[in-house]
Amino acid sequence: SRTERRPVIPDLMTWRRQRLLDGYAGPVGSGPKVGVPQAMTFHDRFPFWRAFLEELGCAVVLSDETNRKIAHDGIDLTVAEPCYPIRVAHGHVKDLLDKGVDWVLLPNMVDAEATPDAAESQMCPWAQTLPFVVQSVPRLAEVRERVLAPTVRFRLGEAHVARELVPLGRALGAGVRRTLRAAARAFAAQQAFRTDLETAGREALATLESTGEPGIVLVGRGYNIHDRAVNLDVPGKLRDYYGINVIPLDCLPLESEDIRDVNDNMYWHSGRRILAAGKLVARFPNVHIISLTNFKCGPDSYIRHFLGEASGKPFLSLQFDGHSNDAGVLTRCEAYLDSKGMLRWWNTPATV
């Protein structure tokens, strides 16, 4: 710790990870072993896919959390030069295959749920096409038939998604009725997860507002915010080293935020949520923004130009590219926090 200052809100990053897993302690069920990579949309949608698969009797197997071996394997497997999280995802697939799973689930997730202020809610092209990119890797040619790649369009609603998942259920040995029942359970689990996150975020914002203590909202894509190896655990270090009150974007109630005055054609799902977070932060004078992104992210390269307008505040943007040294990143964090007056109370007792 570099300060005696202590946050006034709970550790939402650690709590969110625990809530995402919701007591998961390993595969259960006697059905086929289905591997789920701890990469990309896992950080947002695991409650959905876990509930769906377990309702079908599948044994859900997770890859290990991102580590050096997984990252190096992913870099070694990728043929093109995608962004770092996509390369890491390749390593997670290999980790699951090494564990001997029967299937690897890589959804072709096209979009996310609709909101009134967004014309579209597209996922980025790399996220959409990840299963097909993995299947084209020459060194995975012998196992490409074990990749499950259901096309899912969450924007079209629960009934449509349930029908889209029928072929996946059939591949796993389930009939139509059981698959539809599994889809209903999956949507309920995902909604409960989101509700819990937003409740925790509202409570954290209320605490910051009542105490006047400063806070940082982390904006970005789930796999950039919540994969501790990809982002060098900067969120944890902000809290542990500097006593910063950290709130991840997905703990914020963003559905009611209208971003059309900032950008009326935000067709990226993550972009819409990033700008919505900016609009919300604008109403809290003591809350600021750090954006976590990765090198080569095309959408983020221009979404961030609208973020300052949405929040009315300067923000810090951190790009990660697989380097393992956090010294430069933490120096930038310290400079930003100092510019906001957050480090001026180093070694100063908290007021609450």
N, C-alpha and C positions, 0 to 999 in steps of 0.2 A: 504494500500500500504506500502511495506517495502523499497521502494526506490523512489527517485524522477525521476529516469530514465523512459523514455516513449518509447514504441515501435515505429519503423519507418514504419511499414506496418499495414494495416487495421486488424481488429479483424476477421480473417478468420474463426474461429470456430463459432462465432455468425452469420456471414454472410452466412456460409454454411448451418447452420440450417434453416435460413430464405429461402435460395434458395431451399433447400430440400422440404420444405412445399409449397413454391411458392404461397403464399397468401391463403393457405387453412385456412378456418375459420369455418369449420363444414360441415356436410353432405349436399349435394345438390342432386336433382333428386328424382323422385317419385318411383323408382324401389326398389328392395329388399335392405335392410340395410346390407352392408357387412363390417364386422369389420376387421381392419388391426392393428395388434399389433405393438406398437413402440418398437420392439425388433428385434434382429438378423438382417436379411437382409433388414429390413425396412430402416435402416440407409444408405443403398446403393441404394435400388431399389424402394423406394416409388414413385418417378416420373413415373416409368414404370407401376406399379400396379394401381396407381390413375388414370392415363390417360386411361388405359384399362377398368377399372370398370366404370368410369364416361361416357366413350363412349357408354357403354352398358346401361346407364341410372340408374346405381346403386347409392345408397347413401353411400358414403364412411365414415365410422365411425372409428376414431382413439381411441385407448386406451389412458389413461392419460400417461404423461411422467412417467418414473420409479420413484416410491416413496416408502416410507417404507412399506405401506400396500401392494402394488403390490409385492414387494420383499418378504415379509413375507408370502403372499398367495402362491407365487410360491414355496417357500421352503416347505410349508406345503403340497402342492399338489404332488410334485415330489416323485416318488416311488424309483428310483435309486439315485445315487449320481453323477449327471453330473456336468459340470462346472457351475459356478455361472450365466453366461448369459443365459444358458438354463433354469435354475431354475427361473430366473426372467421372462423369456418368458412365462412360465406357468402362472405366476401371471397376465401377460398382457392378456392372453386368458380369464382368469376368469373375469378380469375387463370388457372386451368386452361383455361377457355373462351377466354380471350384468347390462350392459347398454341396454340389450334387443335386440341385433342385430339378424338378421335372419341367418346370416352365419359368420363364422370366416375364413379368408383366411390365410392358412399356406402352402405356396408352397413347394413342394418337389423339391427344387432347387439342381440339381445334380452337375452342373459345371457352369463355366463362359465362357466368350468369349475367343476364341483361340488367342494365340500369337505365332510367329515363333520360339521363344526361349524356349518354354515350351512343354514338351511331353503331358501333360494333364493340366487341370485347375479345379481340383476337389474341391468341398466344403468339409468341415470337416464332418465326419460321423454324428455327433450330429446335425449339421445344415441340412444335407440331410434328416435325419429321424425324425426331430422334429414333423411333423404332426402326424406321426404314434405313436410316444411316447406319445403325448398329448392324442390321441384317446384311448390309453391303460390305462389312469389314471382311476382307479375304481370310483373315486368321480365325474368324468365327463362322466360316462357311458351313462347317459340319454341324453347328448347333443353331443355325438361323431359324429352323423350323420350330424351335422351342421358345421362340419369342412370341408372346401374345400381344397383339397390337390393335385393340378395339378402338374404333373411331368414336369419339365422344364429343358431342356438341352441347355443352351445358346451357348455352344461350337459348336453346329451343325448348327447355323445360324438362321437368322430371319424367313425364310420360314418354317423351321422345327418347330421352337417355335410356330409360328402362328398356324400350324396344331395341335400341342400338346394342344393348348388352346381351340380348338373347343369344346371338352367335357365340359370344364368349362363354356364357353359361353352358351352351351345348358342348363346346370344346372341353369343358371341365366336367362333363357328365351330368349336367342338370337340365331338367325340362323347363318349359316356358314359365309355368306357374312359380316354380321355385326360384327361377332367375328374377322374375318380377318382384317376388317377395324380398329377395336379397337386395334388389335395387332400392326398394322402399326403406329397408333397414339402413342401407348405406346413406341415403339422403338424410335420414333422421340423425344418424351419428355425426354427419358433417355439420348439420345445423346446430346440434348441441355443442360441438366444438367451437363454432363461430360465436355462438351466444356467450359461452364462457369467456372467450377471449375479449369480446367487446365489454362484458361486464367488468372484467379486471381492468381494462383500459379506462373505462369511465371512472372507476374508483381512483385510479392513479391520477388522472387529470384533476379530479375533484380535490385530491390531497395537495397537488401542486398549486392549485388555485387558492386553496384556503391557507396554505402556509407561505405562499410567495416564493417557495424554493424553486430554483431553476431546473429545467429538464431538457432532455434531448429526445426527439422522435427520430427513429431510424427508418428511412424510406428506401425502397428498392424491391427487388424480386425476392421471393421467399428463400430461394437457394443461395442468394448472396447474403441475406440477413442472418440466416439460421444455420448455415453450414460453418461450424467453427474452424474447420481446417481451411476452407476457402477464404474466409475473411480474417484469418489469423486471430480469431476470437477477440477482435476489437470491441464488440459490444460488451463482453465480459470484463475486459480490461478497463473500459470507461467507468464501469461501476466499481470494480475492485481497486484500481489504482487511484482513481480521481474522485470517487464518491459521487459519480453522476447518476441522476435519476434517468434511467433509460426506458423508453417505451417503444416497442416495435410497431411498425405501421399496422400490422394485422390485429393489434389489440385496440384499434381506434374504430369508433362507429362512423364509417365512411359512406354508407349507402345514401344518407340524406344530403350529402354534400353535392352541390351542382357546380360542375367545372366549365360549363359552356361559355361563361364570360372570359375564361382564360384560353380555352381551346374548344371549339365547337365541333371538331372532327377527330377526337381522340379515340382511335379505333383499337389501340392496344389496351388490353385489360390491365396490365401492370401500370401503364402510363396513366390511366384514369385514376387508379388508386393512389398513385404517387401525388398527382395534382390535388386529389381530394384531401389527402393528408396535409398538403400545403395550405389549402383553404381553412382547414380546421385549426392548424397551428397559428394562423394569422390572428385568431381570436384570443390567444394566450400570450401576453407580452413576455412572460418568463420561460417560454418553451421555444426551442430552436431545432434545427434540422441538420442531420448528417445523412448524406446519401451514400449508400453502399452499392457499387456497381462493379462491372468487370471490363477489362480491356477487350475491345472488339464488339461490345454490345451496341449494335446499330440503333435500335429504338431508344435506348437510354441516352445516346449521344445527342439527341435533339430534345427528348422529353425534359431533360434538366434545364433547358433554356426557358421553359415555361414555369419551372418550379419557383423561382424567385418572384415572379409576378403573382403566382398563386398565394404564396406565404407573405409577401411584402418584406421578406427578410433575406439577407445573405445567408448562404448555407455552405457547408463543407462537403465536397464530393471526393470520395475515396474509390480509386479503381484498383482492383486486385487482378493479378495475372499469374499466380502460382509461385511467386517468390516467397521464400520462407522467413525472411527477416522483417520484423515489424518495427524496427527502429525509426525508419523514415515516416511510416504511417503514424506512429504515436507522436512524433515531433509535430506533424501537421495537426493532429488532434489537440495537442497542447496549445499550439498557436491559435487555433480556432476558439477553444474554450477560453483562453486568456482574452481574446478579442471581445468575447461576450461577457466578460467579468466573472466567469464561473471559476476561474482559478485564483482569483484575487482573495478568495476565502480559504485558501490552503491553510491548514493548521488553525483555522478559526472555528470555534465550536458552533455547531448548528443551532439555530434559533428555536428548534422544536425537539 
